[in-house]
């Protein structure tokens, strides 16, 4: 049996040293755990209400004008549509309310239970809105406009409140004369009402029309 010569021994020695250095290098590599890609991570489901169709009732006025209440209801009607809820015409809602109150002998402003409205309109929930504040205070050179309202959504199945939000918005107009303030305030009042509604709708879960 032939023994390896000097050159063979040197080659074996070099290979052994390289193997030892390689193992030492690998032992210094930090362990990196496997991480799922972003698209593999399960996405949290957005919160949904048990309501596909919402009837918007006339606004209950605690403080403010009829015009402010009408404007508030109209803005709410539009914003609910943009949130993915179908439009239920005011004519249908108001006719149902009038029929219920006539049948039960209730006053025009009396509160009607959501279950009763739901049985007549086939909706899943009813939006009750209360106008808490809608005023303009005239100062020397400016006029602040304040709007506050409570939005309360009730289930027609249980009558329970499934969503509620109190919203406030304010802005101010500047002018030299009261007539100038009147004109400017009229222009911004609608924007303040819209802002109050938008704040509330930002906290309302999307409807079935939003995927």
C-alpha positions as protocol buffer text, in pm:
chain_id: "A"
residue {
  index: 1
  type: UNK
  ca { x: 0 y: 0 z: 0 }
}
residue {
  index: 2
  type: UNK
  ca { x: 149 y: 335 z: -107 }
}
residue {
  index: 3
  type: UNK
  ca { x: 167 y: 609 z: 152 }
}
residue {
  index: 4
  type: UNK
  ca { x: 77 y: 964 z: 41 }
}
residue {
  index: 5
  type: UNK
  ca { x: 378 y: 1171 z: -47 }
}
residue {
  index: 6
  type: UNK
  ca { x: 470 y: 1513 z: 90 }
}
residue {
  index: 7
  type: UNK
  ca { x: 252 y: 1693 z: -168 }
}
residue {
  index: 8
  type: UNK
  ca { x: -48 y: 1478 z: -77 }
}
residue {
  index: 9
  type: UNK
  ca { x: -4 y: 1544 z: 293 }
}
residue {
  index: 10
  type: UNK
  ca { x: 14 y: 1919 z: 228 }
}
residue {
  index: 11
  type: UNK
  ca { x: -307 y: 1907 z: 21 }
}
residue {
  index: 12
  type: UNK
  ca { x: -489 y: 1713 z: 293 }
}
residue {
  index: 13
  type: UNK
  ca { x: -369 y: 1964 z: 554 }
}
residue {
  index: 14
  type: UNK
  ca { x: -487 y: 2263 z: 346 }
}
residue {
  index: 15
  type: UNK
  ca { x: -828 y: 2103 z: 287 }
}
residue {
  index: 16
  type: UNK
  ca { x: -865 y: 2034 z: 659 }
}
residue {
  index: 17
  type: UNK
  ca { x: -781 y: 2394 z: 751 }
}
residue {
  index: 18
  type: UNK
  ca { x: -1030 y: 2526 z: 492 }
}
residue {
  index: 19
  type: UNK
  ca { x: -1301 y: 2298 z: 629 }
}
residue {
  index: 20
  type: UNK
  ca { x: -1239 y: 2415 z: 985 }
}
residue {
  index: 21
  type: UNK
  ca { x: -1249 y: 2783 z: 882 }
}
residue {
  index: 22
  type: UNK
  ca { x: -1573 y: 2724 z: 691 }
}
residue {
  index: 23
  type: UNK
  ca { x: -1740 y: 2565 z: 993 }
}
residue {
  index: 24
  type: UNK
  ca { x: -1620 y: 2851 z: 1213 }
}
residue {
  index: 25
  type: UNK
  ca { x: -1765 y: 3108 z: 969 }
}
residue {
  index: 26
  type: UNK
  ca { x: -2100 y: 2931 z: 952 }
}
residue {
  index: 27
  type: UNK
  ca { x: -2125 y: 2920 z: 1329 }
}
residue {
  index: 28
  type: UNK
  ca { x: -2101 y: 3302 z: 1342 }
}
residue {
  index: 29
  type: UNK
  ca { x: -2393 y: 3360 z: 1104 }
}
residue {
  index: 30
  type: UNK
  ca { x: -2693 y: 3480 z: 1310 }
}
residue {
  index: 31
  type: UNK
  ca { x: -3013 y: 3280 z: 1294 }
}
residue {
  index: 32
  type: UNK
  ca { x: -3283 y: 3456 z: 1092 }
}
residue {
  index: 33
  type: UNK
  ca { x: -3631 y: 3314 z: 1149 }
}
residue {
  index: 34
  type: UNK
  ca { x: -3865 y: 3271 z: 856 }
}
residue {
  index: 35
  type: UNK
  ca { x: -4103 y: 3562 z: 817 }
}
residue {
  index: 36
  type: UNK
  ca { x: -4410 y: 3557 z: 598 }
}
residue {
  index: 37
  type: UNK
  ca { x: -4430 y: 3808 z: 321 }
}
residue {
  index: 38
  type: UNK
  ca { x: -4666 y: 4099 z: 371 }
}
residue {
  index: 39
  type: UNK
  ca { x: -4912 y: 3958 z: 122 }
}
residue {
  index: 40
  type: UNK
  ca { x: -4916 y: 3628 z: 314 }
}
residue {
  index: 41
  type: UNK
  ca { x: -5018 y: 3791 z: 642 }
}
residue {
  index: 42
  type: UNK
  ca { x: -5390 y: 3767 z: 717 }
}
residue {
  index: 43
  type: UNK
  ca { x: -5551 y: 4108 z: 701 }
}
residue {
  index: 44
  type: UNK
  ca { x: -5783 y: 4210 z: 986 }
}
residue {
  index: 45
  type: UNK
  ca { x: -6144 y: 4225 z: 875 }
}
residue {
  index: 46
  type: UNK
  ca { x: -6301 y: 4569 z: 880 }
}
residue {
  index: 47
  type: UNK
  ca { x: -6585 y: 4607 z: 1128 }
}
residue {
  index: 48
  type: UNK
  ca { x: -6930 y: 4575 z: 976 }
}
residue {
  index: 49
  type: UNK
  ca { x: -7272 y: 4657 z: 1112 }
}
residue {
  index: 50
  type: UNK
  ca { x: -7563 y: 4419 z: 1099 }
}
residue {
  index: 51
  type: UNK
  ca { x: -7738 y: 4665 z: 870 }
}
residue {
  index: 52
  type: UNK
  ca { x: -7760 y: 4683 z: 493 }
}
residue {
  index: 53
  type: UNK
  ca { x: -8037 y: 4943 z: 457 }
}
residue {
  index: 54
  type: UNK
  ca { x: -8075 y: 5248 z: 681 }
}
residue {
  index: 55
  type: UNK
  ca { x: -8375 y: 5481 z: 703 }
}
residue {
  index: 56
  type: UNK
  ca { x: -8287 y: 5839 z: 797 }
}
residue {
  index: 57
  type: UNK
  ca { x: -8557 y: 5998 z: 1012 }
}
residue {
  index: 58
  type: UNK
  ca { x: -8626 y: 6373 z: 1032 }
}
residue {
  index: 59
  type: UNK
  ca { x: -8391 y: 6549 z: 1273 }
}
residue {
  index: 60
  type: UNK
  ca { x: -8507 y: 6606 z: 1629 }
}
residue {
  index: 61
  type: UNK
  ca { x: -8435 y: 6973 z: 1707 }
}
residue {
  index: 62
  type: UNK
  ca { x: -8317 y: 7057 z: 2057 }
}
residue {
  index: 63
  type: UNK
  ca { x: -8153 y: 7385 z: 1956 }
}
residue {
  index: 64
  type: UNK
  ca { x: -8140 y: 7530 z: 1607 }
}
residue {
  index: 65
  type: UNK
  ca { x: -8360 y: 7607 z: 1311 }
}
residue {
  index: 66
  type: UNK
  ca { x: -8572 y: 7395 z: 1082 }
}
residue {
  index: 67
  type: UNK
  ca { x: -8341 y: 7489 z: 794 }
}
residue {
  index: 68
  type: UNK
  ca { x: -8037 y: 7362 z: 987 }
}
residue {
  index: 69
  type: UNK
  ca { x: -8217 y: 7036 z: 1064 }
}
residue {
  index: 70
  type: UNK
  ca { x: -8318 y: 6990 z: 701 }
}
residue {
  index: 71
  type: UNK
  ca { x: -7962 y: 7057 z: 587 }
}
residue {
  index: 72
  type: UNK
  ca { x: -7827 y: 6810 z: 842 }
}
residue {
  index: 73
  type: UNK
  ca { x: -8060 y: 6535 z: 725 }
}
residue {
  index: 74
  type: UNK
  ca { x: -7975 y: 6592 z: 359 }
}
residue {
  index: 75
  type: UNK
  ca { x: -7600 y: 6583 z: 424 }
}
residue {
  index: 76
  type: UNK
  ca { x: -7640 y: 6265 z: 628 }
}
residue {
  index: 77
  type: UNK
  ca { x: -7845 y: 6108 z: 349 }
}
residue {
  index: 78
  type: UNK
  ca { x: -7569 y: 6174 z: 95 }
}
residue {
  index: 79
  type: UNK
  ca { x: -7281 y: 6067 z: 320 }
}
residue {
  index: 80
  type: UNK
  ca { x: -7451 y: 5736 z: 403 }
}
residue {
  index: 81
  type: UNK
  ca { x: -7470 y: 5665 z: 31 }
}
residue {
  index: 82
  type: UNK
  ca { x: -7098 y: 5737 z: -6 }
}
residue {
  index: 83
  type: UNK
  ca { x: -7035 y: 5493 z: 280 }
}
residue {
  index: 84
  type: UNK
  ca { x: -7202 y: 5216 z: 81 }
}
residue {
  index: 85
  type: UNK
  ca { x: -7560 y: 5225 z: 212 }
}
residue {
  index: 86
  type: UNK
  ca { x: -7849 y: 5238 z: -39 }
}
residue {
  index: 87
  type: UNK
  ca { x: -8065 y: 5548 z: -48 }
}
residue {
  index: 88
  type: UNK
  ca { x: -8409 y: 5522 z: 112 }
}
residue {
  index: 89
  type: UNK
  ca { x: -8605 y: 5824 z: -21 }
}
residue {
  index: 90
  type: UNK
  ca { x: -8729 y: 6075 z: 234 }
}
residue {
  index: 91
  type: UNK
  ca { x: -9074 y: 6056 z: 79 }
}
residue {
  index: 92
  type: UNK
  ca { x: -9103 y: 5689 z: 174 }
}
residue {
  index: 93
  type: UNK
  ca { x: -8975 y: 5746 z: 527 }
}
residue {
  index: 94
  type: UNK
  ca { x: -9193 y: 6049 z: 594 }
}
residue {
  index: 95
  type: UNK
  ca { x: -9502 y: 5881 z: 451 }
}
residue {
  index: 96
  type: UNK
  ca { x: -9446 y: 5579 z: 675 }
}
residue {
  index: 97
  type: UNK
  ca { x: -9403 y: 5803 z: 980 }
}
residue {
  index: 98
  type: UNK
  ca { x: -9720 y: 5995 z: 899 }
}
residue {
  index: 99
  type: UNK
  ca { x: -9914 y: 5672 z: 857 }
}
residue {
  index: 100
  type: UNK
  ca { x: -9783 y: 5530 z: 1186 }
}
residue {
  index: 101
  type: UNK
  ca { x: -9865 y: 5845 z: 1384 }
}
residue {
  index: 102
  type: UNK
  ca { x: -10208 y: 5873 z: 1227 }
}
residue {
  index: 103
  type: UNK
  ca { x: -10283 y: 5511 z: 1311 }
}
residue {
  index: 104
  type: UNK
  ca { x: -10149 y: 5534 z: 1667 }
}
residue {
  index: 105
  type: UNK
  ca { x: -10262 y: 5890 z: 1734 }
}
residue {
  index: 106
  type: UNK
  ca { x: -9909 y: 6016 z: 1798 }
}
residue {
  index: 107
  type: UNK
  ca { x: -9793 y: 6375 z: 1754 }
}
residue {
  index: 108
  type: UNK
  ca { x: -9590 y: 6474 z: 1450 }
}
residue {
  index: 109
  type: UNK
  ca { x: -9268 y: 6496 z: 1649 }
}
residue {
  index: 110
  type: UNK
  ca { x: -9317 y: 6187 z: 1862 }
}
residue {
  index: 111
  type: UNK
  ca { x: -9053 y: 5914 z: 1855 }
}
residue {
  index: 112
  type: UNK
  ca { x: -9139 y: 5600 z: 1662 }
}
residue {
  index: 113
  type: UNK
  ca { x: -8978 y: 5268 z: 1757 }
}
residue {
  index: 114
  type: UNK
  ca { x: -8732 y: 5128 z: 1502 }
}
residue {
  index: 115
  type: UNK
  ca { x: -8915 y: 4794 z: 1491 }
}
residue {
  index: 116
  type: UNK
  ca { x: -9230 y: 4967 z: 1366 }
}
residue {
  index: 117
  type: UNK
  ca { x: -9044 y: 5158 z: 1096 }
}
residue {
  index: 118
  type: UNK
  ca { x: -8854 y: 4848 z: 993 }
}
residue {
  index: 119
  type: UNK
  ca { x: -9173 y: 4648 z: 945 }
}
residue {
  index: 120
  type: UNK
  ca { x: -9312 y: 4912 z: 711 }
}
residue {
  index: 121
  type: UNK
  ca { x: -9001 y: 4999 z: 510 }
}
residue {
  index: 122
  type: UNK
  ca { x: -8810 y: 4672 z: 514 }
}
residue {
  index: 123
  type: UNK
  ca { x: -8491 y: 4837 z: 641 }
}
residue {
  index: 124
  type: UNK
  ca { x: -8238 y: 4689 z: 883 }
}
residue {
  index: 125
  type: UNK
  ca { x: -8170 y: 4997 z: 1095 }
}
residue {
  index: 126
  type: UNK
  ca { x: -8302 y: 5346 z: 1163 }
}
residue {
  index: 127
  type: UNK
  ca { x: -8089 y: 5658 z: 1206 }
}
residue {
  index: 128
  type: UNK
  ca { x: -8210 y: 5897 z: 1476 }
}
residue {
  index: 129
  type: UNK
  ca { x: -8043 y: 6239 z: 1469 }
}
residue {
  index: 130
  type: UNK
  ca { x: -8066 y: 6509 z: 1735 }
}
residue {
  index: 131
  type: UNK
  ca { x: -7954 y: 6864 z: 1659 }
}
residue {
  index: 132
  type: UNK
  ca { x: -7796 y: 6992 z: 1980 }
}
residue {
  index: 133
  type: UNK
  ca { x: -7656 y: 7320 z: 1854 }
}
residue {
  index: 134
  type: UNK
  ca { x: -7664 y: 7527 z: 1538 }
}
residue {
  index: 135
  type: UNK
  ca { x: -7596 y: 7890 z: 1605 }
}
residue {
  index: 136
  type: UNK
  ca { x: -7402 y: 8195 z: 1501 }
}
residue {
  index: 137
  type: UNK
  ca { x: -7272 y: 8452 z: 1747 }
}
residue {
  index: 138
  type: UNK
  ca { x: -7200 y: 8792 z: 1598 }
}
residue {
  index: 139
  type: UNK
  ca { x: -6891 y: 8960 z: 1740 }
}
residue {
  index: 140
  type: UNK
  ca { x: -6721 y: 9286 z: 1646 }
}
residue {
  index: 141
  type: UNK
  ca { x: -6536 y: 9169 z: 1334 }
}
residue {
  index: 142
  type: UNK
  ca { x: -6603 y: 8797 z: 1323 }
}
residue {
  index: 143
  type: UNK
  ca { x: -6887 y: 8551 z: 1356 }
}
residue {
  index: 144
  type: UNK
  ca { x: -6829 y: 8196 z: 1490 }
}
residue {
  index: 145
  type: UNK
  ca { x: -7058 y: 7920 z: 1362 }
}
residue {
  index: 146
  type: UNK
  ca { x: -7114 y: 7613 z: 1581 }
}
residue {
  index: 147
  type: UNK
  ca { x: -7295 y: 7290 z: 1497 }
}
residue {
  index: 148
  type: UNK
  ca { x: -7337 y: 6988 z: 1724 }
}
residue {
  index: 149
  type: UNK
  ca { x: -7546 y: 6676 z: 1670 }
}
residue {
  index: 150
  type: UNK
  ca { x: -7591 y: 6323 z: 1799 }
}
residue {
  index: 151
  type: UNK
  ca { x: -7631 y: 6038 z: 1550 }
}
residue {
  index: 152
  type: UNK
  ca { x: -7779 y: 5714 z: 1683 }
}
residue {
  index: 153
  type: UNK
  ca { x: -7837 y: 5402 z: 1476 }
}
residue {
  index: 154
  type: UNK
  ca { x: -8086 y: 5146 z: 1610 }
}
residue {
  index: 155
  type: UNK
  ca { x: -8153 y: 4791 z: 1499 }
}
residue {
  index: 156
  type: UNK
  ca { x: -8505 y: 4711 z: 1381 }
}
residue {
  index: 157
  type: UNK
  ca { x: -8466 y: 4357 z: 1518 }
}
residue {
  index: 158
  type: UNK
  ca { x: -8393 y: 4442 z: 1879 }
}
residue {
  index: 159
  type: UNK
  ca { x: -8442 y: 4818 z: 1907 }
}
residue {
  index: 160
  type: UNK
  ca { x: -8091 y: 4842 z: 2055 }
}
residue {
  index: 161
  type: UNK
  ca { x: -7840 y: 5110 z: 1962 }
}
residue {
  index: 162
  type: UNK
  ca { x: -7575 y: 4954 z: 1738 }
}
residue {
  index: 163
  type: UNK
  ca { x: -7380 y: 5274 z: 1671 }
}
residue {
  index: 164
  type: UNK
  ca { x: -7372 y: 5621 z: 1823 }
}
residue {
  index: 165
  type: UNK
  ca { x: -7160 y: 5931 z: 1770 }
}
residue {
  index: 166
  type: UNK
  ca { x: -7175 y: 6289 z: 1894 }
}
residue {
  index: 167
  type: UNK
  ca { x: -7018 y: 6529 z: 1647 }
}
residue {
  index: 168
  type: UNK
  ca { x: -6918 y: 6893 z: 1671 }
}
residue {
  index: 169
  type: UNK
  ca { x: -6785 y: 7135 z: 1413 }
}
residue {
  index: 170
  type: UNK
  ca { x: -6706 y: 7505 z: 1418 }
}
residue {
  index: 171
  type: UNK
  ca { x: -6579 y: 7776 z: 1189 }
}
residue {
  index: 172
  type: UNK
  ca { x: -6579 y: 8152 z: 1183 }
}
residue {
  index: 173
  type: UNK
  ca { x: -6627 y: 8427 z: 929 }
}
residue {
  index: 174
  type: UNK
  ca { x: -6464 y: 8769 z: 933 }
}
residue {
  index: 175
  type: UNK
  ca { x: -6617 y: 9092 z: 811 }
}
residue {
  index: 176
  type: UNK
  ca { x: -6629 y: 9464 z: 876 }
}
residue {
  index: 177
  type: UNK
  ca { x: -7005 y: 9513 z: 883 }
}
residue {
  index: 178
  type: UNK
  ca { x: -7288 y: 9296 z: 1013 }
}
residue {
  index: 179
  type: UNK
  ca { x: -7433 y: 9266 z: 663 }
}
residue {
  index: 180
  type: UNK
  ca { x: -7097 y: 9141 z: 542 }
}
residue {
  index: 181
  type: UNK
  ca { x: -7086 y: 8890 z: 825 }
}
residue {
  index: 182
  type: UNK
  ca { x: -7439 y: 8774 z: 744 }
}
residue {
  index: 183
  type: UNK
  ca { x: -7343 y: 8702 z: 385 }
}
residue {
  index: 184
  type: UNK
  ca { x: -7022 y: 8522 z: 475 }
}
residue {
  index: 185
  type: UNK
  ca { x: -7180 y: 8323 z: 756 }
}
residue {
  index: 186
  type: UNK
  ca { x: -7455 y: 8199 z: 528 }
}
residue {
  index: 187
  type: UNK
  ca { x: -7191 y: 8067 z: 292 }
}
residue {
  index: 188
  type: UNK
  ca { x: -6993 y: 7878 z: 556 }
}
residue {
  index: 189
  type: UNK
  ca { x: -7286 y: 7747 z: 762 }
}
residue {
  index: 190
  type: UNK
  ca { x: -7353 y: 7466 z: 516 }
}
residue {
  index: 191
  type: UNK
  ca { x: -6985 y: 7371 z: 523 }
}
residue {
  index: 192
  type: UNK
  ca { x: -6991 y: 7348 z: 904 }
}
residue {
  index: 193
  type: UNK
  ca { x: -7298 y: 7125 z: 896 }
}
residue {
  index: 194
  type: UNK
  ca { x: -7129 y: 6907 z: 636 }
}
residue {
  index: 195
  type: UNK
  ca { x: -6814 y: 6884 z: 848 }
}
residue {
  index: 196
  type: UNK
  ca { x: -7015 y: 6767 z: 1150 }
}
residue {
  index: 197
  type: UNK
  ca { x: -7175 y: 6494 z: 941 }
}
residue {
  index: 198
  type: UNK
  ca { x: -6843 y: 6386 z: 788 }
}
residue {
  index: 199
  type: UNK
  ca { x: -6683 y: 6349 z: 1131 }
}
residue {
  index: 200
  type: UNK
  ca { x: -6962 y: 6114 z: 1232 }
}
residue {
  index: 201
  type: UNK
  ca { x: -6951 y: 5914 z: 910 }
}
residue {
  index: 202
  type: UNK
  ca { x: -6576 y: 5860 z: 942 }
}
residue {
  index: 203
  type: UNK
  ca { x: -6656 y: 5654 z: 1253 }
}
residue {
  index: 204
  type: UNK
  ca { x: -6937 y: 5456 z: 1091 }
}
residue {
  index: 205
  type: UNK
  ca { x: -6841 y: 5115 z: 945 }
}
residue {
  index: 206
  type: UNK
  ca { x: -6872 y: 5087 z: 568 }
}
residue {
  index: 207
  type: UNK
  ca { x: -7192 y: 4954 z: 418 }
}
residue {
  index: 208
  type: UNK
  ca { x: -7246 y: 4665 z: 176 }
}
residue {
  index: 209
  type: UNK
  ca { x: -7169 y: 4887 z: -123 }
}
residue {
  index: 210
  type: UNK
  ca { x: -6804 y: 4923 z: -14 }
}
residue {
  index: 211
  type: UNK
  ca { x: -6584 y: 4619 z: -85 }
}
